[in-house]
Amino acid sequence: MLLRSLKGLIAALFLPLLALTVSAQTAGIDVSQGLQMEFPTGGQLRIENDLGKVTAESWSQKYIYVTASGESGRSRLSSVVIENGKQGFTIRVKRRPGAQVSPIDLNVNFPESARVVIETGDGKVFLRGVSSSVTVKSLAGDLNVELPQSVNANIVARTARGSVKAEPSQALSENGHLLQTRLGDGARTLKLDSESGNIVLSVMRSSRDLGAEPAIRKSLEPALSEVPTKAAGTPAPSLDTQEIDEGDVVRVDSQLATLNLSVIDRETNRGVVGLTQSDFRLFENGVPQQILQFDSSSAPFDLLLVIDLSGSTRDVLKLIRAAALRFVDAARPSDRIGVIAFAGQATVVSPLTLDRRTLHERIGTMETAAGDTKLYDAVDFAANQSQKDPKSRRRTAIILMSDGLDGSVPGVQGDGSLLPYADLLSRVSEFDGVVYTLWLDTFYEALNEKDTQPEAFDAGYDRMKELADTGGGVFYEVKRLEDLAGAYERVVADLGTVYSLAYRPVDKTRDGKWRAIRVSVVSRPSAVARGKRGYYAN
């Protein structure tokens, strides 16, 4: 395996350099130009810029710092929108209606504990350091990443039409398009993806050598440590009297909390349809909440089938295809359906579509795939796919079929997913849709230590059940593959009883504590609303 350790390459080629983290007093940021906000430990940060480049750097502070600039270097914070969600922030450069399109560069410092996603169109991305997990995606932009000399991380870098390289000259893969390696114990995750841009990994340079890139370090301001941290969305006080345009105000949009609930009658065990918003009462920690948005059970869904096609399914592939086709035929005509298959990596068999003929054709072409099972990465991939086109998004459901035996489960042979299971649970808990899991019983007696061990099958079962519980869906046991089609049809029936409610919590404090959610159906005493039971207010 080429470059089994990027750490070894770096150590051999470069002199010792700076550590990963920097203190606020040495960060060199001109606070008069930006915005400082508290950030929850372990929270999510999404950075989107379709109008220019993104420069991002991890640091040891517990808050994020944001600046934006135009062609003349003038502040363009008026073009930035920051959405404050339950688990963190989305920072997005927004084009003003009627305004002339011009490049806007976004610069962000973020805590080491953050889980970060960065997306651009054709804009470059400059990343310095790695937080707990970082995913960088660009359609055409180059990705330049500076790593500290010593780093523990799983790294995947892919470019379809560009190249992946390490400076000064060492290529990282045989074909120049892909790197997949683990450094140290792989405690952190770094995923890099550009369709046509180049990807370059190098060693972190000192701040004196940075030059024009990244531009996030401009001047040393010792007074930065004296600036008090304000609540989320509150600009830090300026240290000088520089004039700022009236329009240069960052808008913070509080995100609604969304619940997807299926309603079941306890007496008949059947789904209840036809309810309206007035039938529901919603409580958070016992406090009544106002329902601001409502979708009835008849509202259409985007349904993502996520199907395990690892090598062990070769002999039963026809049954898996037939079961997936039964699902397609049972779903409502207004529901869009997409299909994702996975083993060593996730692949889109069919994007979301209403065209049942296309779905039949593409499901018919599904084949078993190579590689050990990366189930957790596949679910994360599906969640990301569901968010690709926010303008046409509907209510979303992920329906996962697997035995739960990710290669990272103890007792299973293989490296498994780069995304740890704990991170996947957090991802599912924050997912706006609902997650259903169909656990397929593939148990067999282990004859030697290379076979899957009995405790692994138990772990796979438990984790598939926990994913459904966390995702507000339903867990189905499929003891025999012949029963899979029937299980899919029960999922379709259950989805027909799902209502979606959205509210803005009365308690806006982010104290990291658990908030219990209870929903009652006042018009039907025998009805039970089933969905997510709460969230952590990070």
C-alpha positions in Angstrom: 0.0 0.0 0.0 1.5 3.3 -1.1 2.1 5.9 1.6 0.9 3.8 4.5 1.8 6.7 6.7 1.7 10.3 5.6 3.2 11.1 9.0 6.4 9.3 8.0 6.6 11.2 4.7 6.2 14.5 6.5 8.7 13.8 9.1 11.3 12.8 6.5 10.8 15.9 4.3 10.2 18.8 6.7 11.7 20.5 9.8 9.7 20.7 13.0 7.0 23.3 12.7 4.3 25.0 14.7 1.7 23.1 16.8 -1.8 22.7 15.5 -3.5 25.1 17.9 -2.9 28.8 18.4 -4.0 31.1 21.2 -6.2 34.1 20.8 -3.3 36.4 21.6 -1.2 35.0 18.8 -3.9 34.4 16.3 -3.3 37.8 14.6 -6.9 38.6 13.7 -8.2 42.1 13.3 -11.3 41.9 15.4 -12.6 45.2 14.1 -13.4 43.4 10.8 -15.2 40.3 12.0 -17.7 38.6 14.2 -17.0 36.5 17.3 -19.6 33.9 18.6 -19.8 31.3 21.2 -19.7 27.7 19.9 -21.0 24.6 21.6 -18.3 21.9 22.4 -18.5 19.2 19.7 -21.0 21.2 17.7 -21.5 21.2 14.0 -20.3 24.1 11.7 -21.3 24.3 8.1 -19.5 26.8 5.8 -20.9 27.5 2.3 -19.5 30.0 -0.2 -20.5 29.9 -3.9 -19.0 33.4 -4.6 -15.4 33.0 -3.6 -12.8 31.1 -1.6 -12.9 29.8 2.0 -10.0 30.1 4.4 -10.5 28.1 7.5 -8.3 27.3 10.5 -8.8 25.3 13.7 -7.7 26.9 17.0 -7.8 26.4 20.8 -10.5 29.0 21.5 -14.1 28.0 22.3 -15.7 30.4 19.8 -15.7 30.9 16.1 -14.5 34.1 14.4 -15.7 35.1 11.0 -14.6 37.8 8.4 -15.6 38.3 4.8 -14.0 40.5 2.2 -14.5 41.6 -1.4 -12.1 42.4 -4.2 -10.8 45.6 -2.6 -10.3 44.0 0.8 -13.4 45.9 2.1 -15.6 44.1 4.7 -18.5 42.1 3.1 -20.2 40.8 6.2 -23.5 42.1 4.9 -23.4 39.2 2.4 -23.0 36.6 5.2 -25.9 34.8 6.8 -25.3 32.8 10.0 -28.1 30.3 11.0 -28.1 29.3 14.6 -29.2 25.7 14.9 -29.6 23.2 17.8 -26.1 21.8 17.4 -24.1 24.7 15.9 -24.0 27.1 13.0 -24.3 27.4 9.3 -22.3 30.2 7.8 -23.3 31.0 4.2 -22.3 33.7 1.8 -25.5 35.0 0.2 -25.9 36.9 -3.0 -28.0 40.1 -2.5 -31.0 40.4 -4.9 -30.2 42.7 -7.7 -26.6 43.1 -6.6 -23.7 42.8 -9.1 -22.0 39.4 -8.6 -18.4 39.8 -7.4 -16.1 37.5 -5.5 -16.5 37.3 -1.7 -13.8 35.5 0.4 -14.9 34.0 3.7 -12.4 33.4 6.6 -13.3 31.4 9.6 -11.5 30.2 12.8 -13.2 27.3 14.6 -12.6 25.3 17.8 -10.7 22.0 17.7 -13.8 20.1 18.9 -16.0 21.3 16.0 -17.4 19.0 13.3 -16.9 21.0 10.2 -18.3 20.8 6.6 -17.0 23.3 4.0 -18.5 23.6 0.5 -17.7 25.8 -2.4 -18.6 26.0 -6.1 -15.4 26.9 -8.0 -13.8 28.7 -5.1 -10.5 27.5 -3.5 -10.4 26.2 0.0 -7.4 26.8 2.3 -7.6 24.6 5.5 -5.0 24.9 8.3 -5.2 22.2 10.9 -7.8 19.5 11.6 -10.6 19.6 14.2 -12.5 16.5 15.4 -13.8 16.0 11.8 -13.6 18.1 8.7 -15.3 17.5 5.3 -14.4 19.7 2.4 -16.3 19.6 -0.9 -15.9 21.7 -4.0 -17.1 21.3 -7.6 -14.1 23.0 -9.3 -12.0 24.6 -6.6 -8.5 23.5 -5.5 -8.2 22.3 -1.9 -5.0 23.2 0.0 -4.6 21.6 3.4 -1.8 22.3 5.9 -1.4 19.5 8.5 0.6 19.7 11.7 3.7 17.6 11.8 2.1 15.2 14.2 -1.6 14.4 13.6 -3.9 11.4 14.3 -6.4 11.3 11.5 -8.2 9.2 8.9 -7.7 10.9 5.6 -9.7 10.4 2.4 -8.9 12.7 -0.6 -10.6 12.3 -3.9 -10.7 14.3 -7.1 -12.3 13.0 -10.3 -10.4 15.1 -12.8 -7.7 16.8 -10.8 -4.7 15.4 -8.9 -3.9 14.6 -5.3 -0.4 15.5 -4.2 1.8 16.2 -1.1 4.3 19.0 -1.4 7.0 19.3 -2.5 6.6 16.5 -5.1 5.4 13.2 -3.6 2.2 11.8 -5.1 -0.2 10.2 -2.8 -1.8 7.5 -5.0 -1.0 5.4 -8.0 -3.4 7.2 -10.3 -3.1 10.6 -8.7 -6.8 10.9 -8.0 -7.3 9.1 -4.6 -5.7 8.9 -1.2 -7.1 6.8 1.7 -4.8 6.4 4.7 -4.8 6.5 8.5 -2.3 8.5 10.5 -1.6 7.5 14.1 -4.7 6.2 15.8 -7.1 7.9 13.4 -8.8 9.9 16.1 -9.8 12.7 13.7 -11.4 12.6 10.3 -10.5 14.5 7.2 -12.5 14.1 4.0 -11.5 16.1 0.8 -13.5 15.9 -2.4 -13.3 18.1 -5.5 -14.7 17.2 -8.9 -12.2 18.9 -11.1 -9.9 20.8 -8.7 -6.5 19.7 -7.4 -5.9 18.6 -3.8 -2.5 19.4 -2.1 -1.6 18.3 1.4 1.4 19.9 3.1 3.0 20.6 6.4 1.8 23.6 8.5 4.1 26.6 8.0 4.8 29.3 10.5 2.6 32.4 10.5 5.6 34.4 9.1 5.6 32.2 6.0 1.9 32.3 5.2 2.1 35.2 2.8 -1.2 36.1 1.2 -2.7 32.7 1.8 -4.4 32.1 4.1 -5.5 35.7 4.7 -7.0 35.0 8.0 -3.8 36.1 9.9 -3.5 39.8 9.2 -2.1 41.6 12.2 -1.3 40.9 15.8 -3.9 42.3 18.3 -2.9 41.6 21.9 -6.1 43.3 23.0 -8.1 40.4 21.5 -7.9 38.5 24.8 -9.6 41.3 26.5 -12.7 41.2 24.3 -15.5 39.5 26.2 -17.3 36.6 24.4 -20.9 37.6 23.6 -23.9 35.4 23.0 -24.3 33.7 19.6 -24.8 36.2 16.8 -23.6 39.3 18.8 -20.7 41.1 17.2 -17.6 41.6 19.3 -16.9 45.2 20.2 -14.7 47.1 17.8 -11.2 48.1 19.0 -11.0 51.1 16.7 -13.4 53.7 15.2 -13.3 52.3 11.6 -16.5 53.1 9.8 -18.8 50.3 8.9 -21.6 50.6 6.4 -25.2 50.4 7.7 -25.7 47.2 5.7 -22.7 45.4 7.2 -24.7 43.4 9.8 -24.7 39.7 10.1 -28.2 38.3 10.3 -28.6 35.3 12.6 -31.7 33.2 11.8 -32.9 30.9 14.6 -33.6 27.5 13.2 -36.8 25.8 13.9 -36.8 22.4 15.6 -38.5 19.8 13.4 -40.2 16.6 14.6 -41.4 13.7 12.4 -44.1 11.7 14.3 -46.0 8.6 13.3 -49.4 8.3 15.1 -50.7 4.9 16.1 -53.9 3.9 17.7 -53.2 1.7 20.8 -56.5 -0.1 20.6 -56.2 -1.2 16.9 -52.4 -0.9 16.4 -53.1 0.9 13.2 -51.8 4.2 11.9 -54.0 7.3 12.3 -54.4 9.6 9.3 -56.4 12.7 8.7 -55.3 14.7 11.8 -54.7 18.5 11.6 -52.4 20.9 13.5 -55.1 21.6 16.1 -55.1 17.9 17.1 -51.6 18.1 18.5 -50.1 19.6 21.7 -46.3 19.8 22.0 -44.3 20.2 25.2 -40.5 20.6 25.8 -39.5 19.8 29.4 -43.2 20.1 30.3 -43.5 23.6 28.8 -46.1 24.1 26.0 -44.6 25.1 22.7 -46.3 26.8 19.7 -46.4 24.7 16.6 -45.4 27.0 13.8 -45.3 24.6 10.8 -47.3 21.5 10.1 -47.3 18.8 7.4 -50.1 16.3 7.3 -49.5 12.6 6.8 -50.5 13.0 3.2 -47.6 15.3 2.4 -45.0 13.7 0.1 -41.7 12.3 1.2 -38.2 12.0 -0.3 -37.4 8.3 0.4 -33.7 7.1 0.3 -33.2 3.4 0.2 -29.8 2.5 1.6 -28.9 -1.1 0.8 -26.0 -3.2 2.0 -24.5 -5.0 -1.0 -21.3 -6.3 0.6 -19.8 -9.6 -0.7 -21.9 -11.8 1.6 -25.1 -10.8 -0.3 -23.9 -12.3 -3.6 -26.1 -15.5 -3.3 -29.2 -13.6 -2.3 -28.9 -10.5 -4.6 -32.1 -11.4 -6.6 -34.1 -11.4 -3.4 -32.7 -8.0 -2.4 -33.5 -6.6 -5.8 -37.0 -8.0 -5.7 -37.6 -6.5 -2.2 -36.4 -3.1 -3.3 -38.8 -3.2 -6.3 -41.7 -4.1 -4.0 -40.9 -1.0 -1.9 -40.9 1.2 -5.1 -44.2 -0.2 -6.2 -45.8 0.2 -2.7 -44.7 3.8 -2.2 -47.2 6.6 -3.0 -46.9 8.0 -6.5 -46.1 11.5 -5.0 -43.1 10.2 -3.1 -39.7 10.6 -4.7 -37.4 7.6 -4.3 -33.6 7.4 -4.4 -31.4 4.3 -4.1 -27.9 4.1 -2.5 -25.9 0.9 -2.4 -22.8 0.4 -0.3 -20.1 -2.0 0.8 -16.5 -0.5 0.8 -18.1 2.8 -0.4 -21.5 4.3 -1.0 -22.8 4.6 -4.6 -25.9 6.3 -6.0 -27.8 3.7 -7.9 -30.6 6.2 -8.6 -31.0 9.8 -7.5 -34.3 11.0 -6.2 -37.0 10.6 -8.8 -40.7 10.1 -9.4 -40.0 7.9 -12.4 -40.8 4.3 -11.4 -39.6 2.9 -14.7 -36.1 4.3 -14.2 -36.0 3.0 -10.6 -36.9 -0.5 -11.8 -34.2 -0.4 -14.5 -31.5 0.8 -12.1 -32.4 -1.5 -9.2 -32.2 -4.3 -11.7 -28.5 -3.4 -12.4 -27.4 -3.5 -8.8 -24.5 -5.9 -8.1 -22.6 -6.9 -5.0 -19.7 -4.5 -4.3 -16.1 -4.9 -3.1 -14.6 -3.9 0.2 -15.4 -4.3 3.8 -18.7 -2.9 5.0 -18.7 0.8 5.7 -22.2 1.2 7.0 -21.8 4.3 9.1 -20.1 6.2 6.2 -23.0 5.1 3.9 -25.7 6.5 6.2 -23.8 9.8 6.5 -23.5 9.9 2.7 -27.2 9.4 2.4 -28.0 12.2 4.9 -25.7 14.5 2.8 -27.4 13.5 -0.4 -30.8 14.4 1.0 -29.5 18.0 1.6 -28.0 18.6 -1.8 -30.9 20.5 -3.3 -32.5 22.5 -0.5 -34.9 24.3 -2.8 -36.7 21.1 -3.8 -36.4 19.3 -0.5 -39.4 17.6 1.0 -39.8 15.6 4.2 -37.1 13.0 4.2 -36.8 9.4 5.3 -33.7 7.1 5.2 -34.6 3.4 5.0 -31.4 1.4 5.8 -31.2 -2.4 5.1 -28.2 -4.2 6.6 -27.0 -6.7 9.2 -25.3 -3.8 11.0 -21.8 -5.4 10.7 -19.7 -2.3 9.9 -16.1 -3.3 9.6 -15.3 -1.2 12.7 -17.4 -3.4 15.0 -15.2 -5.6 17.3 -15.2 -9.1 16.0 -15.7 -8.1 12.3 -12.8 -8.4 9.8 -12.0 -5.0 8.1 -11.2 -1.4 8.8 -14.8 -0.2 8.6 -16.1 3.3 8.4 -14.0 6.4 8.8 -17.0 8.0 10.7 -17.1 6.6 14.3 -20.4 5.2 15.4 -20.8 7.8 18.2 -20.4 10.5 15.5 -23.0 8.8 13.3 -25.5 8.7 16.2 -25.0 12.5 16.7 -25.5 13.0 13.0 -28.7 11.0 13.0 -30.0 12.9 16.1 -29.6 16.2 14.2 -31.0 14.9 10.9 -34.2 16.7 10.0 -35.7 13.5 8.5 -36.6 10.2 10.0 -34.5 7.0 9.9 -35.9 3.5 9.6 -33.7 0.4 9.9 -34.3 -3.2 8.6 -31.9 -5.5 10.4 -31.2 -8.6 8.4 -30.2 -11.7 10.4 -27.0 -13.2 8.8 -25.7 -15.1 11.8 -23.5 -18.1 11.3 -21.2 -20.1 13.6 -17.6 -18.8 13.7 -15.2 -21.6 12.8 -12.0 -19.6 13.3 -10.8 -16.2 14.5 -11.1 -14.7 11.0 -14.8 -15.4 10.9 -17.3 -12.8 12.2 -17.6 -13.5 16.0 -21.0 -14.0 17.8 -20.7 -10.8 19.8 -20.4 -8.8 16.6 -23.8 -10.0 15.4 -25.3 -8.8 18.7 -23.6 -5.4 18.3 -24.9 -5.1 14.8 -28.4 -5.8 16.0 -28.2 -3.3 18.9 -26.7 -0.6 16.8 -29.3 -0.9 14.0 -32.0 -0.6 16.7 -30.3 2.4 18.3 -30.1 4.1 14.9 -33.8 3.8 14.4 -34.6 5.0 17.9 -32.3 8.0 17.6 -33.7 8.8 14.1 -37.3 8.8 15.3 -38.2 5.8 13.0 -38.9 2.1 13.5 -36.6 -0.9 13.8 -37.7 -4.0 11.9 -36.2 -7.5 12.4 -35.9 -9.5 9.2 -35.1 -13.1 10.3 -35.3 -14.5 6.8 -34.4 -12.7 3.6 -37.7 -13.9 2.1 -39.5 -11.6 4.6 -37.6 -8.5 3.5 -40.2 -7.4 0.9 -42.9 -7.5 3.5 -40.8 -5.4 5.9 -40.3 -2.8 3.2 -44.1 -2.7 2.7 -44.7 -2.1 6.4 -42.2 0.8 6.3 -44.3 2.3 3.5 -47.5 1.9 5.5 -45.9 3.5 8.6 -44.6 6.5 6.6 -48.2 7.1 5.5 -49.0 7.9 9.2 -46.1 10.4 9.7 -46.8 14.0 10.6 -44.2 16.8 10.7 -44.3 19.6 13.3 -41.9 22.5 13.7 -41.5 24.9 16.6 -39.1 27.4 18.0 -38.2 26.4 21.6 -39.3 28.9 24.3 -36.1 28.2 26.2 -33.3 29.5 24.0 -30.4 28.9 26.3 -27.8 26.5 25.0 -26.7 24.7 28.2 -26.0 21.3 26.7 -28.7 19.7 28.8 -31.3 17.2 27.6 -34.6 18.6 26.5 -37.4 16.1 26.7 -40.1 16.4 24.0 -43.7 15.1 24.4 -46.4 15.3 21.9 -50.0 14.4 22.7 -53.0 13.9 20.3 -55.8 15.7 22.2 -58.6 14.6 19.8 -57.7 10.9 20.1 -57.1 9.7 23.7 -56.1 6.2 22.4 -53.6 7.7 19.8 -49.8 7.6 20.5 -47.4 9.9 18.7 -44.0 8.1 18.1 -40.8 9.9 17.2 -37.7 11.5 18.6 -37.9 11.9 22.4 -35.7 15.0 22.7 -32.4 16.6 22.0 -29.3 18.1 23.7 -29.4 21.9 23.8 -25.8 22.4 22.6 
